[in-house]
């Protein structure tokens, strides 16, 4: 493995590569694309692959990983594969079957990391977003501490090497950390994080509990319909980011990714563009100065692209808290 490709030690002793490849694509992108871009990502050096049941492409992503193992590019232990437990499977008895289904789709014996995708429960069933006859999303209620215990069981069974959470605010994290009889702490909290939403307070909270912050949406957003607030400024057109990029002869995207790495944040680079997938690996080849970092810190304006406002009336909606 490239010596520049640092890994971060998790609180359970496993290691996570600091740079990951995000595999989510909007519905209009054919699923076969996921196979090709994941293969390319592994070829150019990505070793951390981030996927989820929600993305509906685990078969293709798994096929890509297995083909790169078969042709000798990597061994299974070189790859760090993440999957996520979707909100319709948060009832404790549904957790292991959901993970087993993901494993069957990717055709791997274990995932390196299994995380709760979102801290709010939706009505169990096959639909990702179950709706009633009026088109309203149907909620469920669950004690996330019980869900967490089911994840601990999956770790003990060897189905997941590490377990963590995603989109949790600090109060929701605290609930798990303070759970009586806690066996394993979450190793990470994967959240939207970029210069316009730098998550400083949540990052400090996580660091104080030896929890790694993993950044998604690190390049702002791809204006995904339904998911993203369309009125927000485009991060990669920010003048400060562009000026720093020009100074280092890098792209604004690489500066935004490098910013996270230098804060000790594990960062996901999501792209289905072949040229940019290759380019994103260059984030390991340059360094930002303390002045650059300070200037980028100054861009924080609490702009959340993925606010999932259609779930905002759920009692467990995580983004009403300051952090």
Buried (B, 14 or more C-beta within 10 A) or exposed (E): EEEEBBBBEBBBEBEBBBBBBBBBBEEEEEBEBBBBBBBBBBBBBBBBBBBBBBBBBBBBBBBBBBBBBEEEBBEEEEBBBBBBBBBBBBBBEBBBEBBEBBBEBBEBEBBBBBBBBBBBBBBBEEEEBBEEEEEEBBBBEBBBBBBBBBBBBBBEEEBBBBBBBBBBBBEBBEBBEEBEEBEBBBBBBBBBBBBBBBBEEBBEBBBEBEBBBBBBBBBBBBEBEEBBEEEBEEBBEBEBBBEBBEEBEBBBBBBBBBBBBBBBBBBBBBBBEEEBBBBBBBBBEEEBEEEBBEBBEEBBEEBBBBBBEEBEEBEBBBBEEEB
